[in-house]
Amino acid sequence: MIYTWRRKLLDAEAARGADLSEAVPTPVFAEAVMDDDEAVANTVQHPAIVVDLPRGKRLSIYPAASPALVSAALKALR
């Protein structure tokens, strides 16, 4: 089910005679970074950064997030 969209797109591109190597980019995995720094708990309930994603999903980054975590999250969205 997860890759149904990809298979359908590849089938459609193959039917058109398109070059399948360019039809869909090779999937990649986002690197997970663990930071040993213990951030001080922030009592502020409002995110510092909000990224609106497709289908109504939202990524919220709070001020207490470590720089490494913020960097990893934003790189994963590329």
C-alpha positions in Angstrom: 0.0 0.0 0.0 2.8 2.4 0.8 4.4 2.3 -2.6 1.2 2.0 -4.6 1.5 5.5 -6.0 5.0 4.8 -7.2 4.0 1.6 -8.9 1.1 3.3 -10.6 3.3 6.2 -11.8 6.0 3.8 -13.1 3.3 1.8 -15.0 1.9 4.9 -16.5 5.3 6.1 -17.6 6.2 2.7 -19.0 2.9 2.8 -21.0 3.9 6.2 -22.4 7.3 4.8 -23.3 9.1 7.3 -21.0 12.5 6.8 -19.6 11.8 5.2 -16.2 15.1 6.2 -14.7 13.9 9.8 -14.8 10.2 9.2 -14.0 10.7 8.8 -10.3 13.8 9.7 -8.3 15.5 6.9 -6.3 14.1 6.9 -2.8 16.5 7.9 0.0 16.4 7.7 3.7 16.7 10.7 6.1 19.6 10.4 8.5 18.5 10.3 12.2 20.7 12.3 14.5 20.8 11.8 18.3 22.2 14.7 20.3 23.5 14.1 23.8 22.8 17.7 24.9 19.9 17.8 27.3 17.9 20.9 26.4 16.3 22.7 29.3 12.5 22.1 29.2 10.8 25.1 27.7 7.4 26.0 29.2 6.4 28.0 26.1 3.7 26.1 24.3 4.0 27.9 20.9 6.3 26.5 18.2 9.1 28.6 16.8 8.8 27.2 13.3 5.8 25.6 11.7 6.1 23.9 8.3 2.7 23.1 6.6 3.0 19.8 4.6 0.6 18.3 2.1 -2.7 16.7 3.2 -3.0 19.0 6.1 0.0 17.7 8.0 2.1 20.1 10.0 5.7 19.9 11.4 6.1 22.1 14.5 9.6 22.9 15.9 9.7 24.3 19.4 12.3 26.6 20.8 13.6 23.9 23.1 14.6 21.7 20.1 18.4 21.3 19.8 20.1 22.7 16.7 21.0 19.1 15.5 17.3 18.0 15.7 16.1 21.1 13.8 18.7 20.6 11.2 17.9 16.9 10.8 14.2 17.6 10.5 14.6 20.4 7.9 17.1 18.3 5.9 14.6 15.4 5.9 12.0 17.7 4.2 14.2 18.4 1.2 
